[in-house]
Amino acid sequence: MLSTSTQRLEPPSLEKLYVRAPNHLGDGVMALPAIAALASAAGACRVAAPAWGEVLYRGTGAHWVPIRDRPERDEVAVLLAPSFRAAWQARGARLRVGLATDGRSLLLSRSVAPGRGHRRDDYASVAALVGVQVQAEPSFEVSGDERARWAHLPVHLGLNPVSVSGEPVQWPGFAALAAAVDGPVRVYCGPGEAEQACAMVPGAPLLDGLPLGELAGALQRCRVLVSNDSGVAHFAAACGVRVVVIHGSTTAARTGIAGAVPIEGPSLSCRPCYRKRCDLGVPCLVRIEVQRVLQELM
């Protein structure tokens, strides 16, 4: 393994570049600046990502391919996904760079250890392994058609209560918040989350399972989105929406959103843990009062 901390590495030719995007939407949004910079520096760039990547990365100059696609032998593989599987799938590429995580260092030609700062900085560090500098914040351009299709939707307070990361990320005060505000409220959730969202905010109109482009258009009608630390929050901010993010098991210093208002849980010895299960009754979230969130909305 070569390490940027101990050896000076010459930038490789980027005539053909393969980028493996992260698996989750929030990480995918945080990787947007790195992917755009890599595509701009390459002669041709393919980005392998989940289905949402076809929309998310449409403005980067990279050509989206399904996540199952592997790099070709003459491509440089930049692995922003930190898993062993991503490195194993890319083992045939002439050069493989990425984070030294998940026991995959021996599969990488060049690697860098994850830092203690923001996750966006990790993606920038990986891009630097092939001589590409990353400066920008995540940004997504919503099309005129996407805006027009949701012009009928009233301007509203958006709530995003559900997270695939589970209870340690899901603030229990969304229903009380919805009851305390004046004006229209809409609840956003992903595919298969409708039942849980209805239970968390009973009676509120639901926008569920929207494809990414449709979600971008609907979010334009939000005066503010109040969300857990999730992919929807990251995407909304990239679309230019004002976002308030409630952090329980996570922290804004590591996964926060540029321009968003973070509401952090109390200082606890176990926080942040980034776990999907809490045996302590999620004290980091239950101690965040509705009034505190209302004050930020004011």
C-alpha positions as CSV (number, residue, x, y, z in Angstrom):
1,M,0.0,0.0,0.0
2,L,1.2,3.5,-0.8
3,S,0.3,6.3,1.6
4,T,0.2,10.0,0.8
5,S,1.5,10.7,4.2
6,T,4.9,9.0,3.6
7,Q,5.4,9.2,-0.2
8,R,5.1,11.8,-2.9
9,L,2.9,10.3,-5.6
10,E,2.7,11.4,-9.2
11,P,-0.9,12.0,-10.5
12,P,-1.9,9.3,-12.9
13,S,-3.4,9.8,-16.3
14,L,-7.1,10.3,-16.0
15,E,-8.1,9.6,-19.6
16,K,-10.6,7.0,-18.3
17,L,-11.9,7.2,-14.8
18,Y,-14.3,5.0,-12.8
19,V,-15.8,6.4,-9.6
20,R,-17.6,4.2,-7.1
21,A,-20.0,6.4,-5.3
22,P,-21.1,5.8,-1.7
23,N,-24.1,3.5,-1.1
24,H,-26.4,5.9,0.8
25,L,-28.0,9.1,-0.4
26,G,-26.6,11.4,2.3
27,D,-23.1,10.2,1.7
28,G,-23.8,10.4,-2.0
29,V,-24.7,14.1,-1.7
30,M,-21.6,14.8,0.5
31,A,-19.5,13.2,-2.3
32,L,-21.0,15.4,-5.0
33,P,-18.2,18.0,-5.0
34,A,-15.5,15.3,-5.3
35,I,-17.4,13.5,-8.1
36,A,-17.8,16.8,-10.0
37,A,-14.2,17.6,-9.6
38,L,-13.0,14.2,-10.7
39,A,-15.3,14.2,-13.8
40,S,-14.0,17.6,-14.8
41,A,-10.4,16.4,-14.6
42,A,-11.0,13.2,-16.5
43,G,-11.2,12.6,-20.2
44,A,-14.2,10.3,-19.6
45,C,-15.7,9.4,-16.3
46,R,-18.2,6.8,-15.2
47,V,-19.8,6.9,-11.8
48,A,-21.3,3.7,-10.4
49,A,-24.1,4.5,-7.9
50,P,-27.5,3.3,-6.7
51,A,-30.5,4.2,-8.9
52,W,-30.7,7.7,-7.4
53,G,-27.3,8.5,-8.8
54,E,-28.6,8.8,-12.3
55,V,-30.4,12.0,-11.2
56,L,-28.0,13.2,-8.4
57,Y,-24.9,13.2,-10.6
58,R,-26.5,14.4,-13.8
59,G,-24.9,17.8,-13.6
60,T,-21.3,16.6,-12.8
61,G,-20.2,15.5,-16.2
62,A,-19.9,11.9,-15.2
63,H,-21.9,9.1,-16.9
64,W,-24.0,7.1,-14.4
65,V,-23.8,3.3,-14.5
66,P,-25.5,0.8,-12.2
67,I,-23.8,-0.1,-9.0
68,R,-23.1,-3.6,-10.2
69,D,-20.8,-2.3,-13.0
70,R,-17.1,-2.9,-12.5
71,P,-14.2,-0.8,-13.7
72,E,-12.4,-1.8,-16.9
73,R,-8.7,-2.7,-16.9
74,D,-7.6,0.6,-18.4
75,E,-9.6,2.7,-16.0
76,V,-8.4,4.4,-12.8
77,A,-10.9,3.4,-10.1
78,V,-11.6,6.0,-7.4
79,L,-13.5,4.3,-4.6
80,L,-15.5,6.7,-2.5
81,A,-17.5,3.8,-1.1
82,P,-15.5,2.6,1.9
83,S,-16.4,-1.1,1.8
84,F,-14.2,-4.1,1.2
85,R,-16.7,-5.2,-1.5
86,A,-16.2,-2.0,-3.5
87,A,-12.4,-2.6,-3.5
88,W,-12.8,-6.3,-4.4
89,Q,-15.1,-5.5,-7.4
90,A,-12.5,-3.0,-8.6
91,R,-9.5,-5.3,-8.3
92,G,-9.1,-5.5,-12.1
93,A,-8.5,-1.8,-12.6
94,R,-5.0,-0.6,-13.4
95,L,-5.0,1.8,-10.4
96,R,-7.3,1.7,-7.3
97,V,-7.5,4.5,-4.7
98,G,-9.7,4.9,-1.7
99,L,-9.9,5.1,2.1
100,A,-8.0,2.6,4.1
101,T,-11.1,1.1,5.7
102,D,-12.8,-2.3,6.1
103,G,-9.6,-4.3,5.9
104,R,-9.1,-3.5,2.2
105,S,-5.8,-1.7,2.1
106,L,-4.0,-4.5,0.3
107,L,-6.5,-4.3,-2.6
108,L,-5.7,-0.6,-3.1
109,S,-2.8,0.9,-5.1
110,R,-3.0,4.1,-3.1
111,S,-4.9,4.8,0.1
112,V,-5.4,7.4,2.8
113,A,-6.7,6.9,6.4
114,P,-10.0,8.5,7.2
115,G,-9.6,11.8,9.0
116,R,-11.4,13.0,12.2
117,G,-13.1,15.9,10.4
118,H,-16.1,16.0,8.1
119,R,-16.9,13.2,5.8
120,R,-16.7,15.5,2.8
121,D,-13.0,16.0,3.7
122,D,-12.5,12.2,3.4
123,Y,-13.9,12.2,-0.1
124,A,-11.6,15.2,-1.0
125,S,-8.6,13.3,0.4
126,V,-9.4,10.3,-1.9
127,A,-9.7,12.6,-4.9
128,A,-6.3,14.1,-4.0
129,L,-4.7,10.7,-4.4
130,V,-5.1,11.1,-8.1
131,G,-4.1,14.8,-8.1
132,V,-7.7,16.3,-8.1
133,Q,-8.4,19.2,-5.7
134,V,-12.0,19.6,-4.3
135,Q,-13.2,22.9,-3.0
136,A,-17.0,23.3,-3.5
137,E,-19.9,22.5,-1.3
138,P,-22.7,20.0,-2.5
139,S,-25.0,21.7,-4.9
140,F,-27.9,20.3,-7.1
141,E,-29.7,22.2,-9.8
142,V,-33.4,21.6,-9.8
143,S,-34.9,21.8,-13.3
144,G,-37.7,24.1,-14.4
145,D,-39.9,21.1,-15.2
146,E,-39.3,19.6,-11.7
147,R,-40.3,22.9,-10.1
148,A,-43.3,23.4,-12.3
149,R,-44.8,19.9,-11.6
150,W,-45.1,20.9,-7.9
151,A,-46.2,24.5,-8.3
152,H,-49.7,23.5,-7.0
153,L,-48.3,22.4,-3.7
154,P,-48.8,25.0,-0.9
155,V,-45.7,26.5,0.7
156,H,-45.3,24.4,3.8
157,L,-43.2,23.3,6.7
158,G,-41.5,20.0,5.7
159,L,-40.9,17.2,8.2
160,N,-38.6,14.2,7.6
161,P,-39.0,12.0,10.7
162,V,-37.9,8.5,9.5
163,S,-34.4,7.3,9.0
164,V,-32.9,4.0,7.8
165,S,-30.4,4.4,10.6
166,G,-33.3,3.7,13.1
167,E,-34.3,5.0,16.5
168,P,-31.0,6.7,17.5
169,V,-31.5,9.2,14.7
170,Q,-35.3,9.6,14.9
171,W,-36.3,12.5,17.1
172,P,-39.7,11.7,18.9
173,G,-40.9,15.3,18.8
174,F,-42.1,15.6,15.2
175,A,-45.8,15.1,16.0
176,A,-45.7,17.8,18.7
177,L,-43.9,20.1,16.4
178,A,-46.5,19.7,13.7
179,A,-49.2,20.5,16.2
180,A,-47.5,23.6,17.4
181,V,-46.9,25.4,14.1
182,D,-49.4,27.4,12.1
183,G,-49.8,26.8,8.4
184,P,-49.5,23.7,6.1
185,V,-47.3,20.8,7.1
186,R,-46.1,17.9,4.8
187,V,-44.3,14.8,5.9
188,Y,-41.6,13.4,3.6
189,C,-40.5,9.7,3.7
190,G,-38.8,7.2,1.5
191,P,-40.2,4.0,-0.1
192,G,-41.7,1.6,2.4
193,E,-41.6,4.2,5.2
194,A,-45.2,5.5,4.9
195,E,-46.7,3.4,7.8
196,Q,-43.9,4.5,10.2
197,A,-44.1,8.1,9.1
198,C,-47.9,8.1,9.7
199,A,-47.3,6.7,13.2
200,M,-44.7,9.3,14.0
201,V,-46.8,12.3,12.7
202,P,-50.4,11.2,12.7
203,G,-52.8,13.0,10.4
204,A,-50.2,15.0,8.5
205,P,-50.3,14.8,4.7
206,L,-47.7,12.5,3.3
207,L,-45.3,12.7,0.4
208,D,-43.8,9.3,0.2
209,G,-41.5,7.4,-2.0
210,L,-40.8,10.2,-4.5
211,P,-38.1,9.6,-7.1
212,L,-35.2,12.0,-6.6
213,G,-36.1,14.5,-9.3
214,E,-39.7,14.6,-8.0
215,L,-38.5,15.0,-4.5
216,A,-36.3,18.0,-5.6
217,G,-39.3,19.7,-7.1
218,A,-41.5,19.1,-4.0
219,L,-38.8,20.3,-1.7
220,Q,-38.8,23.7,-3.5
221,R,-42.2,24.3,-1.8
222,C,-40.7,24.0,1.7
223,R,-40.2,27.2,3.6
224,V,-38.1,25.1,6.0
225,L,-37.4,21.3,6.2
226,V,-37.0,20.0,9.8
227,S,-35.2,16.6,9.5
228,N,-33.1,14.0,11.3
229,D,-29.6,13.6,10.0
230,S,-30.5,11.8,6.8
231,G,-30.0,11.7,3.1
232,V,-33.2,13.8,2.5
233,A,-31.8,16.6,4.6
234,H,-28.5,16.6,2.7
235,F,-30.3,16.5,-0.6
236,A,-32.7,19.3,0.4
237,A,-29.8,21.6,1.4
238,A,-28.0,20.9,-1.9
239,C,-31.2,22.0,-3.6
240,G,-31.1,25.3,-1.8
241,V,-33.8,24.5,0.8
242,R,-33.4,25.9,4.3
243,V,-32.9,22.9,6.6
244,V,-32.9,22.4,10.4
245,V,-31.2,19.1,11.3
246,I,-31.7,17.4,14.7
247,H,-28.6,15.4,15.6
248,G,-28.9,12.5,18.1
249,S,-26.4,9.8,17.7
250,T,-24.6,11.8,15.0
251,T,-22.8,15.1,15.1
252,A,-22.6,18.1,12.8
253,A,-18.8,18.1,13.0
254,R,-18.7,14.8,11.1
255,T,-21.8,14.6,9.0
256,G,-23.4,18.0,9.2
257,I,-24.8,19.9,6.3
258,A,-23.3,23.1,5.0
259,G,-25.7,26.0,5.6
260,A,-28.1,24.0,7.7
261,V,-29.0,24.9,11.3
262,P,-27.9,22.0,13.5
263,I,-29.7,21.1,16.8
264,E,-27.3,18.9,18.8
265,G,-28.3,16.5,21.5
266,P,-26.8,16.9,25.0
267,S,-23.1,16.2,25.8
268,L,-23.0,12.6,26.8
269,S,-20.1,10.2,27.1
270,C,-21.6,7.9,24.5
271,R,-22.4,10.6,21.9
272,P,-21.8,10.6,19.0
273,C,-22.0,6.8,18.5
274,Y,-23.4,6.5,15.0
275,R,-25.1,3.2,16.0
276,K,-28.5,1.9,14.8
277,R,-29.5,0.7,18.3
278,C,-29.5,2.4,21.7
279,D,-29.8,0.5,25.0
280,L,-30.2,3.7,27.0
281,G,-33.5,4.9,25.6
282,V,-31.9,7.4,23.2
283,P,-31.3,10.2,25.8
284,C,-29.5,12.2,23.2
285,L,-32.9,12.7,21.4
286,V,-35.5,12.6,24.1
287,R,-33.9,15.6,25.8
288,I,-34.3,17.8,22.8
289,E,-37.4,19.8,23.5
290,V,-40.0,20.9,20.9
291,Q,-39.7,24.5,22.1
292,R,-36.0,24.5,21.2
293,V,-36.8,23.5,17.6
294,L,-39.6,26.1,17.5
295,Q,-37.2,28.8,18.5
296,E,-34.9,27.9,15.6
297,L,-37.9,28.0,13.2
298,M,-38.9,31.5,14.4
